[in-house]
């Protein structure tokens, strides 16, 4: 696979807007995922939008870019993390 097809993985791993915990999108607890994203967004000094928008954008970006490589179970966990994130804000 060419390097330009892996740009989404690079964005997720090397985002300067949010400092993500290792493996955050593989966790099985939606609330824990949401709390981690919130903490990262709230602490960020380099994000260009409000904390909620930054956190939700990163989560949505990951779900969209993972595509068919994301199991149905993990997709459901990440979709529930969106709901948890909304509750936290």
GIDACOR-V763150 format. One record per backbone hydrogen bond with DSSP energy under -0.5 kcal/mol. CO is the residue of the C=O (numbers start at 1). NH is the residue of the N-H. Records with the same first field share a line. If there is no record, write none. Layout:
BEGIN
CO = NH + NH
END
This chain:
BEGIN
2 = 5
3 = 6
6 = 10
7 = 11
8 = 12
9 = 13
10 = 14
11 = 15
18 = 20
21 = 24
23 = 26 + 27
24 = 27
28 = 30
29 = 33
30 = 34
31 = 35
32 = 36
33 = 37
34 = 38
35 = 39
36 = 40
37 = 41
38 = 42
39 = 43
40 = 44
50 = 54
51 = 55
52 = 56
53 = 57
54 = 58
55 = 59
56 = 60
57 = 61
58 = 62
59 = 63
60 = 64
61 = 65
62 = 66
63 = 67
66 = 69
67 = 70
69 = 71
71 = 75
72 = 76
73 = 77
74 = 78
75 = 79
76 = 80
77 = 81
78 = 82
79 = 83
80 = 84
81 = 85
82 = 86
83 = 87
84 = 88
85 = 89
END
